[in-house]
């Protein structure tokens, strides 16, 4: 099980510094999210300052762009990093696409499927020199003159991961992507009972087995070496769970556990801006279902118990600025457990 570092940086320099720190700490990968900055820019800076670590956009907002801009940026980063780039894409939700990015929204799963296929068609044109002729319902790419063609990438094409929660988007991930980024707002039960079967259906559509498809697992972790640290971490995670739980698109996860009405309450509070009250509405059973809670050693053991047989990588992240050192004890315990299992 590979270990990734991530978080929500405020500046390109902060994000790049965290990637460098993650490589020095031994992490396998580092992801940069598109919140306050452009992840492609941040990872370009990080690529110049690192040598080994895998670089992941987790996520870049697909529908804020088009397949050509994404294909070119991903190709550039894969070349710049020496083949270490992973293109992680997500749909975001309708209000952000239409109100923040002023871009169209329709049939997100179908649009995302077509988006990834279009990116792959563009990469194929780069690689082979053959005419670009992608005709879809949402995207059409039919022009690639030699002046704009970068040619074959010596490192091949980047892997593509899709972020998904709902079953239709998860099926799309299984069909057209190389891996899936499970949303933090996922539980072990949802992963096993909903996500994995949906991925298998998607892989079947593509005529491929689930084996070899990479799954990056959920990452809510509340831990600390002292009671004060643990309490502060739990408070932070409650806020995260409440924030995501207020989103209608993520309601199916709550409903699987019989907590659908909690989403109604959280949504109403979010509309009134009562963020602290939202966190107070997250009871211990919900907290402990969505998050791994305990000392670093306990957290590492529980991560492996829940996910070791179903995920290929786990992201140790914070809701704040990325800080690989924060997870040093959990990281060490996970590595030690992994080495023992391998031995």
N, C-alpha and C positions, 0 to 999 in steps of 0.2 A: 504494500500500500504506500504510494508516493505521497509526500507531504508538501503542501503548498502554503505560501504566506500571502496574505492580502489585507486589504483595508480600504478606507475611503480617504484618500489624500486630498489636500486642498490645493496643492501646487504641483507642477511638473517636477521640480527639484525634490520635493518631499517624496513623491512617488518613486522617482529614480533612486534616491538614497535608500529607500526601504528595499528595493529590489537588490541593490548592492549588498545591503546588510543580510538579506535572506540568503544570497549566494554564499557569503562568508560563513553563515551559520549552518550551512549544509542542506538547506531546503532544495527540493527537486524542482519546484516551480514557484513563480510569483505572478500574481494577477493584479491587474489595475482596472478599476471600475470607471465607467463613464458617469460621474456625478458632477464634480466641480471642474473637471478638466477633460481634455481629449486623451483617451488611453493610448492611441497610436503615437501621439507626440511623446508622451511620457515613456513609453516602451522603446521608442527610438533612442532617446537619451540613455535609458538603461542598457540597451543593447551595446552601445559604445563602451560602457563601463563594466561589462560582465563578460564571462567566457563560457560558462557551463549551464547556468540555470535556464529552465524553460520559461518563456515569456508569454503570458496569456491575457487577452482582453476579456475581462469577465465582469460585466459584459460591455461590448460596444453596441450601441442602439442601432439595429439594422435599419429600421424604418425612418430614422433621421437622415439616412443616406440613400444611395442607390447601389446596385451591384457593381457597377464599374468603379466608383470611387473606393469601395471596400476592397475589390479585387486588386486594385493598384496599390493601395496602402498596405495590404497584407503581403503582397508580393515583395514590396520594398522592404518591409520589416523582416521577412523571412531571409532575404538576401543579406541585409545588414547584420542580422544576428547569426549568420552562418547556419541557418536551418533550425533555429530554436523557437520560432514563433508559432503560437496556436491562436487561431482566429475564433474567439468566443463571441457569439452573437446572441442577442435577446430582442424580444419584440417591444418591451416596455408595455405600458397600458395606454389606452386610448387618449385620456386627457393630456398626457405628456406629449404624445405624437401630434395631436391636433392643436393643442394650445401652447405648448412650449416650443415645439419644432415647426409648427405650421405645415405639417405634412399630412398626406392622406392616410386614412385608416379604413381597412375593410378586410374581412375574412383573414385574420392574422395568421392562422395555421397554414392556409393555402398560400397566402402571400409569402410567408417565410420559406415554405418548401420551394417555391419558384425562385425566391431570392438566392438561396444556396445553389440551386441548379444553375442559375445565371452566372454566379461567381465562378462556379466550376467550368462553365462553358467559356468564360473569358480567359481563365487560366489555361484551358486547353488550346485556345487560339494563340496565346503567348508561346506555349510549348511547341506546338506543331506548325505554326504559321498558316494553318488552314483558315478559310474564311469564317468570320464570326457570324453565326446565324442563329440567334436565340429568339424564339417567338413564344411569348407567354401571354397570359391574360393580364398580368400586372406589369410585366417588364418586357421590353424588346431591345435587343442589342444586335445591331446588324452592320456596324461600321468599325473597322480596325485597320487603319492604314499603317504602312511601315514606319512612318514618322512617330506614331504613338505606341508602337509595339515594342516592349522592352526585351522581347525574346525569351528563350527558355531560362528558367531559374536553375542554376546548378544544384540547388538543394531540393529540387522538386517543389511540390505545392504544400502549403501549410495544412495541418489538420484543422478541421472545423468542428467546434463544439457548439451545441445549441442549449440555451437555458430554457427550461420548461417546467410548468407545474400541471397544467391541464392535460387531459388524456390526448386530445387531438394534436397539440403542439409536441407532446412527448412522442407520439407515433411518427410525426414528421422528423424529429431528431433521430429516431431509430432508422428511418428510411434514407435520409440524405446526408446525415452528419457522421463524423468519426467518433463523437463522444457527446455526452450530455452533462451540463452543469446543473445539478439539482439545486433548486432554490433553497436558501436557508430555512424558509418556512415550509419544511418537510419533516415528516416523522418517519421513524423506522417502519411503522405499519403501513403508512402511505407509500413509502418506497417499495416495499415488498408486495403489497396488494394491488396497487394502482400503477406505479411508475414502471416497474419491471415488466408486467404483462403488456403495457402499452408499447414499451420499447420492443418487445418481442414481436408484436404485431407489425410495427414499422419495419423491423429487420426482415420479417417474412415478405413484406411487400417488395423489398429490394432483393429478395432471394439470398439473404445472408443470415448467418447465425448471430446470436448475441455475443458469442465468444469473440474477443478481439475488439469489441466496442467498448470504449472507455467511459466510466461513470465517475464523476467527481461528486463526492457525497456531501450531505448537509453539514453545517458548521457552527450552529449555536453552541458555544461552550462557556459555562460560567465556572470559573476556577480561581483559586488563590491559595497562597501558602499560609496565610493567616486568616482568622475569622473576619477581620475588617476587609481584607482584599476580596474574600469570597462574597461577602455581603454586597460590596460595591459592584462586583461583576454580575451578581444575580440581579441587582437593580437595573443595570444597563441592559441585560438580556431581556428582562421583562418589558422594557420600553421597546426593544426591537420586535419582540413577538407581538406586542400590542399594535405597533405601527403597521406591520405586515398583515396582522389579523383584521385590521379595519378595511382592507382592500377587497372589494367584492370578488375579484378574479381569483383570490386565494381561498374563498369560502369552502370549496370542496374538501380541502384538507381538514378543516374543522368539522365539517359535516360527517366525515368518515368516523370521527370519534364521538359523534353526538353533541358537538359543541357549536352547531350552526347559529344558535341564537346569540352567542358571544360576538359573532361578527356583526350582527345588527347593532348591539350595544356599542362596540368599538367604533363602528362607522359613524353612528350618531354623535359620539363624543368627539371624533376627529373633525366633524363638520363645525363643531363649536370651539375647536382649538383647545380642548381640555386634555392635553397630552399627559400630564401627570396622573390625572384620574384614569386615563386609559391603562396605564401601567398597573395601577392598583386593582384593576379588574382581572388581571391575569392570576388565577389561583395556582397553588403549588402543583396540582396534578397536570395542568396545562404546561406550566414551566418545565416540569421534569419529563414530559412527553416530547416537547420540542427541543429541549436543550439537554446537554450532558452537564451535570452539576456535581462538583466535588473537588477534592484536592487534585493537584496535577497528576499524581499516580492513579487516583480513582478515575479521573476524567479520561486518561489514556486507556485504561482497562475497559471503560464503558464504551468508548469510541470503537475499539476493536470488537467488543462483544456485539454491538449493534450492527456494525457495517463491514467488518473485515471480509466477509464472504460475498458481499454484493457490490462494493465500490473498489475502484482502482486507485483513487487518490482522495485525500481529505484536505480541505482548506482550513487552516487555523487563522481566523480573522478576527478583527475587532470592528465595532461600529464606528470607531474614530479613525485617526490617522494610523496607517499600517505600522506595526511595531513587532518585528520578528522576535525580539528579545523577550517580549511579554509572554511568549509561549515556550520559552526555553525548556522549562521543566516538563511540560506536556510533550513537547517534541522529543526530548531525551527519553522519556518513558515509552513513547510510541516506538521509537527506534529500537530501544532495548527489547521491547516485546516482539517486534518484528524480527529482530535478529535471532531471538530465542526460538520463535516459530520456524524460521528458516533452517535453523540448526537441527 
